[in-house]
């Protein structure tokens, strides 16, 4: 596992490209949707993730998700 400069142990870093591994129909997000980590929320395993439409390259959602919900590309 990598350790960043703040001492936080996480395999994820700001601006990493991720893929959703769980459906979130209430957020209109499905398994396989791609996003970018845009903010780490404190010491919690939670991130603000910006999801985008691969065809239009427009933002389709910005949601707070737990690290268990996605994996690195």
N, C-alpha and C positions, 0 to 999 in steps of 0.2 A: 504494500500500500504506500502511496506517495504521501509526503507531508509538505504542506505549503508553508510559506514564510510566517504565517500567523500561528503555526503549530497545530492547525486543524487537520485531523487525519481524514482524508477523503480521496477517493479516486477521481473526483470531479473537480474541474476548474472553471472559472469564469470564462464564458464564450465557447465552452465545449459544445460540439454538436451531439445531440442525443436522439434516441428513438424511443418512443413511448411503448411500454410493454404491457400496459393494462388499458382497457377501454374506460373512458370517462364520458359516457353518453350525456350526463348532465352538463358537461362542458363542451359538448360537440367535438370531442377528441377520441380517436380510435387507435388501436394497436397499429404501430408502424408509422404514425405521424412523426415528423421530424421537427425538432426545436433547437433553440440555442439557450444555454444557461446565461441569464442576464443579471442575476443577483443572488447572493447567498444570504439566507435569512438567519442571522445570528449563529449560535452554536448548534442549532437544530439541523437535522438532515433534510432540510427543506430549501427549495430554490424557486425563484421566479423564472419561468421558462416562457420564451417567446416562440410560438408555433407559427409556421408560415405555409402558405400554399405554394407547392413546388412548381405549379404551372405559371401563376401570376407573380410569384415572389412577394406577395403582399402578406402582411401580418394577419393571421386569422384568429389568434387568441394570445393573451398573456395570462398565465395562470400560475398559482403556487402549487408545487407538487413535491412529494417526498422522494428521496433518492431510490426507494423501492419501486417507483413507478416507471423508471426509465433506465436505459443503459447507453454507454458511449458508442458512437459510430466507429 
